[in-house]
């Protein structure tokens, strides 16, 4: 199963993450859209909301599952990975090992420690033109950052940065371009499909 976790200010159903999940279903993958409802940037200061969503996601995961996250969805996933580590420590007889995690335009700080203990690989897809994430770094005491603009700084053999090649002008809105541009959607659907098989 491949789970998709959307970002902030999502009210549409289906939403932009569903477009990628639908394309992956067309390639034979089972997918599930993890919808946590409308969340604003101001609500991100309530850490218990993030933790609640991470616990909900963790309760669904099984061995071999993968997760795709966009923007704030990456924050939820990172918290889920932390909880997964705690779960496996407390349940050594029934651990969960994830396949892949794909973080697109992640609203995480660049020096965030991504927990790779129970996942085979984490791919951080970043776009240097994503000025929305640059703005996120200007918020006071925010849990959000611009990893999705510059990539992850703390790397190991299970974390790989992949730059999103984008010909759009630097002032254009590229934050969701992978999902809303049909050519990009097809391109990154193919990439995920190939990575899932490795």
Backbone torsions as a table, in degrees:
resi	resn	phi	psi	omega
1	UNK	NA	137.6	174.0
2	UNK	-112.2	120.4	179.1
3	UNK	-96.2	141.6	175.2
4	UNK	-115.2	132.8	-178.2
5	UNK	-123.2	115.5	-176.0
6	UNK	-79.0	179.2	-179.8
7	UNK	-100.7	-154.8	-177.6
8	UNK	-77.0	164.1	173.1
9	UNK	56.0	40.6	178.7
10	UNK	-103.0	117.9	179.5
11	UNK	-123.3	-20.2	-177.8
12	UNK	-73.5	148.0	175.8
13	UNK	-139.5	107.9	6.3
14	UNK	-75.0	160.1	-179.7
15	UNK	-108.8	-178.6	-174.5
16	UNK	-62.1	-32.6	177.4
17	UNK	-63.4	-34.0	-179.2
18	UNK	-62.7	-27.5	178.7
19	UNK	-63.7	-43.5	178.3
20	UNK	-68.9	-42.0	179.7
21	UNK	-62.9	-38.5	177.5
22	UNK	-63.0	-42.1	178.6
23	UNK	-63.6	-37.6	178.4
24	UNK	-69.3	-35.1	175.4
25	UNK	-62.3	-34.6	177.6
26	UNK	-64.3	-18.9	177.4
27	UNK	-100.3	9.9	173.8
28	UNK	97.7	5.2	-179.7
29	UNK	-88.1	145.3	170.2
30	UNK	-85.6	133.8	-177.1
31	UNK	-133.3	161.0	176.5
32	UNK	-146.3	128.5	178.8
33	UNK	-90.5	111.5	179.1
34	UNK	-84.9	100.9	-177.1
35	UNK	-99.6	120.8	179.5
36	UNK	-108.3	9.0	175.6
37	UNK	86.3	177.1	-178.9
38	UNK	-66.6	128.6	177.0
39	UNK	-137.0	131.1	-179.4
40	UNK	-100.1	167.3	-179.7
41	UNK	-62.9	-29.4	-179.8
42	UNK	-71.3	-32.5	179.1
43	UNK	-72.8	-16.1	178.9
44	UNK	-67.2	-15.0	176.7
45	UNK	-76.8	-10.1	177.3
46	UNK	-94.2	93.2	-173.4
47	UNK	-61.3	-27.2	-179.2
48	UNK	-66.7	-27.5	176.8
49	UNK	-67.4	-42.9	177.6
50	UNK	-63.0	-44.7	-179.4
51	UNK	-63.4	-38.2	179.2
52	UNK	-61.4	-44.6	-179.5
53	UNK	-68.5	-37.2	178.0
54	UNK	-63.4	-40.1	178.4
55	UNK	-65.7	-39.0	177.7
56	UNK	-62.2	-44.3	-179.9
57	UNK	-65.6	-44.6	-179.5
58	UNK	-57.9	-38.4	-177.2
59	UNK	-64.2	-17.4	-179.0
60	UNK	-93.9	-20.1	-169.4
61	UNK	-74.2	144.7	176.4
62	UNK	-130.7	166.9	177.0
63	UNK	-54.3	134.3	176.0
64	UNK	84.6	-1.3	178.1
65	UNK	-71.5	157.0	174.0
66	UNK	-123.9	160.8	-179.7
67	UNK	-135.6	137.1	172.0
68	UNK	-113.2	129.5	177.7
69	UNK	-127.4	145.0	176.1
70	UNK	-124.0	133.3	173.2
71	UNK	56.4	-117.3	179.7
72	UNK	-67.2	-20.9	174.8
73	UNK	-58.1	-30.5	176.9
74	UNK	-67.1	-33.1	177.1
75	UNK	-65.7	-44.2	177.6
76	UNK	-61.6	-43.1	-179.6
77	UNK	-65.4	-41.8	-179.7
78	UNK	-62.2	-38.9	176.5
79	UNK	-67.6	-36.1	177.1
80	UNK	-63.2	-40.3	178.4
81	UNK	-63.8	-36.7	176.6
82	UNK	-65.0	-45.4	179.0
83	UNK	-66.1	-32.9	177.5
84	UNK	-63.3	-40.1	177.5
85	UNK	-61.7	-42.4	177.7
86	UNK	-65.4	-42.2	179.1
87	UNK	-59.0	-47.7	-177.4
88	UNK	-68.7	-30.9	177.0
89	UNK	-67.3	-40.0	-178.7
90	UNK	-84.0	-11.6	-180.0
91	UNK	-132.3	63.1	-175.4
92	UNK	-63.4	-21.4	179.7
93	UNK	-81.2	-14.3	-177.4
94	UNK	-140.9	60.0	-177.5
95	UNK	-76.3	156.5	176.1
96	UNK	-111.1	126.2	177.1
97	UNK	-117.0	118.9	-179.4
98	UNK	-84.2	156.0	177.7
99	UNK	-81.4	-78.5	-177.2
100	UNK	-130.2	153.5	172.0
101	UNK	-126.1	129.0	-179.1
102	UNK	-117.4	116.7	-178.3
103	UNK	-109.9	113.1	179.0
104	UNK	-103.7	127.5	176.9
105	UNK	49.3	49.3	-172.9
106	UNK	-64.6	129.6	178.1
107	UNK	-89.4	47.3	177.2
108	UNK	-108.4	155.2	173.3
109	UNK	-66.1	146.2	-175.1
110	UNK	-63.5	-26.0	-179.5
111	UNK	-98.5	17.4	177.1
112	UNK	-64.7	135.4	175.2
113	UNK	-80.7	114.0	177.2
114	UNK	-89.9	120.9	-175.7
115	UNK	-77.4	108.4	-177.4
116	UNK	-102.6	7.8	-173.6
117	UNK	-58.6	-35.6	-174.2
118	UNK	-124.1	32.1	176.1
119	UNK	-141.9	138.9	-175.1
120	UNK	-71.0	-33.3	-178.8
121	UNK	-161.5	142.3	173.3
122	UNK	-119.1	126.0	177.8
123	UNK	-108.3	124.7	179.3
124	UNK	-105.9	106.5	179.2
125	UNK	-92.8	118.7	-175.6
126	UNK	-124.8	152.1	-179.0
127	UNK	-128.8	114.9	-177.2
128	UNK	-61.1	-18.9	-177.7
129	UNK	-92.8	5.5	-176.2
130	UNK	-81.0	83.2	-176.6
131	UNK	-72.7	-17.8	176.6
132	UNK	-60.0	-42.6	-179.9
133	UNK	-70.1	-31.0	175.5
134	UNK	-61.9	-39.6	177.6
135	UNK	-63.7	-33.5	-179.2
136	UNK	-61.0	-31.1	-179.4
137	UNK	-71.7	-15.3	-178.3
138	UNK	-86.2	-11.6	179.5
139	UNK	-71.2	134.1	-178.1
140	UNK	-67.4	131.5	176.3
141	UNK	52.0	34.8	-177.2
142	UNK	-82.9	145.9	174.4
143	UNK	-79.4	-7.0	-176.6
144	UNK	-95.8	148.7	179.5
145	UNK	-143.8	-163.5	-173.8
146	UNK	-119.8	40.2	174.7
147	UNK	-57.1	-36.3	-179.4
148	UNK	-72.9	-1.8	175.9
149	UNK	-104.5	-31.6	-174.2
150	UNK	-124.4	-8.8	-178.6
151	UNK	94.0	171.0	179.0
152	UNK	-83.1	139.5	179.4
153	UNK	-90.5	-33.1	-179.4
154	UNK	-93.2	105.7	-174.3
155	UNK	-116.5	154.4	168.0
156	UNK	-146.4	-172.4	-174.8
157	UNK	-65.6	-14.6	-178.7
158	UNK	-104.3	5.9	177.9
159	UNK	-122.8	128.5	-179.3
160	UNK	-132.2	128.3	174.1
161	UNK	-86.1	134.3	176.3
162	UNK	-130.8	119.0	-179.8
163	UNK	-77.5	133.5	174.9
164	UNK	-81.1	111.6	178.9
165	UNK	-74.6	121.6	-174.2
166	UNK	-137.8	125.1	179.9
167	UNK	-90.3	0.5	179.6
168	UNK	-66.3	148.4	177.0
169	UNK	-62.3	152.2	-171.5
170	UNK	-63.0	-22.3	-178.0
171	UNK	-87.8	-6.7	-177.4
172	UNK	-76.5	164.3	-178.1
173	UNK	-86.8	101.3	-175.8
174	UNK	-107.7	1.5	-172.3
175	UNK	-58.1	-34.9	179.4
176	UNK	-115.1	15.9	-170.6
177	UNK	-59.9	-35.6	179.5
178	UNK	-59.1	-31.0	-176.1
179	UNK	-94.5	-30.5	-172.2
180	UNK	-100.2	-14.8	176.5
181	UNK	-96.3	121.5	-172.7
182	UNK	-60.3	-36.8	179.5
183	UNK	-68.3	-43.4	178.2
184	UNK	-65.6	-40.6	179.8
185	UNK	-59.0	-46.8	179.2
186	UNK	-64.0	-42.0	-178.7
187	UNK	-61.5	-47.6	-175.2
188	UNK	-82.0	-20.4	169.3
189	UNK	-64.2	-44.2	178.0
190	UNK	-62.6	-40.5	-180.0
191	UNK	-63.0	-47.6	-179.5
192	UNK	-64.3	-41.3	179.1
193	UNK	-57.1	-43.5	-179.6
194	UNK	-70.2	-40.7	-179.7
195	UNK	-66.8	-34.2	178.5
196	UNK	-62.5	-29.6	-177.2
197	UNK	-81.7	-14.0	-176.9
198	UNK	-77.4	NA	NA
